[in-house]
Amino acid sequence: MGIEIERKFLVQGDGWRAAAGSGTRMRQGYVVVGPSASVRVRMSGEHAWLGIKSMTAGVTRAEFEYEIPRADADRILDHLCSGVIIEKTRYRLEHGDHVWVIDVFDGENAGLIVAEIELSSESEVFSKPDWAGEEVSHDPRYYNAVLSERPYRTWDH
């Protein structure tokens, strides 16, 4: 079984941008968002993936991902997804001994910037950068699947 151990933080400031380089545009949509799992299609460049992820709250979740033809992903995104399509630019940068992923959301989730770090265990020690603010790992509102149903722009801020 595929397991993902990921911690999520809101990004504060622009201190990360100098080390980030160019980002990668991504689009993803959700075919199913259920109480136990979500099924998504993600595209980046000429590549596309079908992903299944558990909706378990917390930092450890089951995740399975398989590459699919880009043409299939286009059709699924255009005809089978519900909610809004997630649009974001993903940046990868090293900090300490880890690679951090920063997602800058566009479209209906514009204004949201989230940093994620994948770990090998829940107790793994890591260096938290200055730009990583409040941890939101346990807040399901920040799951991409939930953002497709209740976009960031609709929240009371």
N, C-alpha and C positions, 0 to 999 in steps of 0.2 A: 504494500500500500504506500502511496506517495504521501509524505507528511511535510508540511510547511510549518516552521516555527518562525514567526515574524512579529516584530514589534513596530508600532506605528506612532509617529510624532507629528504634531503640527509644526510647520516651518515658520520661524520668526526671522525677519530681516532678509537681506540679500547676501549675507556673508558666504554662502555656499556657491554662488554663481561663478566666482573667479576660478574655482577648481573643477567646475562641472563640464566644461567643454560644450560641444554641440549635443543637443538632445535628439530624441527619436520620437516622431509623432506616432500616436497609437489611437485606434478606435476600437471600442469593444461594446458589445451588446449582449443582452441576457435573454435567452430563450425561455428559461425557467428560473424563477426565484421562489423557492419553497422553504418550508420551515426547517428542513434537514440539509438541503443542498441547493446550489445554483449551478446552472449550465450556461456557459458564456462562449462567445466567439470573439477573438482578439486578432486585430490586424496591425502589422507594423511593417512598412515598406512593402516588399513583395511576399512577405511571409504571413501566415495565418495559423491560428491554433484553436482547437476546441478544448475548453477546460471545464472540469467539474470540481467544485469546491464545497466542502462542508460549511454549514452556517453556524458551526459551534462558536460560541463566544469565547474570547481569549486569544492567546498567542499561538496555540497549536491547533492546526486544522488539517484535515485530509485534503489533498489536492492531486488531481490527475490532469495532464495536459498532453495533447497530441497534435502534431502538425497536420493541417488539412490544406487542400488546394485553395489558392487565393480566390478563384472564381466561385467556389462553394461558399467561402466566407462572405463574399460580396452579396450573394443571394440570400444567405441567412440573415445578415445584418439588414438588408433592404426589406425582407418579407416576413421573417419569423420572430424577430425580437420585440419584446414589449418594453414599455418605459422609454426613457431617453437613451440615446447612444452616448456612451462615455467617450469624451474627447480629451486627450491629454498629451503633454510632451513629457517624456521620461528622460531623466538625467541620471547618470551613474558616476559616483565619485568615491574615492578611497578616503577613509578616515580611520586612523589607527590600523588595526589588523582586519578591517572589514570593508566591504563595498556597500555603500548606502545608495538607495534608489530614491530619487525625488520626483514626484509626479506633480506637474503644474497643470491643473485642470482648466479646460476651456468650455465653451458652450454653456449649458445649463448649470454647470458646476464651477464656472469661472469665479476666481477669487480664492479658491481652495488650493493649498499647497501642502502636500503630505510627504514626509520622509519615512522610508521603511528600511529595516535591517533584518536580514535573515540570519538565524542563529542555528547552531547544531544541537542546542539543548535550551530549555527554558531558563536554566541557571547560568548560562554562559555569560561571562563578564565581557563588557564592551565599553569603549570610550564614546561617550555621548558628546557630539560637537555642540558648540555654542548656539548654532542656528536651529538645533532640534529643541523645540519648546515642549509644550504640554503633551504627555503621552495619551494617545487615544486608542490604544490596542484593544481595550475592553469595551469600547463604545461602538456598537454595531452601525450607528449612523454613518461611520466612515468607511464601511465596507463598500466597494464599488457596486456590488449588487444592490445594496440599499440606495446608493446615490442614483442608480438608474431609475428607481421608483420614487424617491423623494430627494430631488436635486438640491444641492447646496443653496442655490438662489432662492428656494422656497422657505428656508429656515428663518426663524426670527433671530436676528443678530443683535 
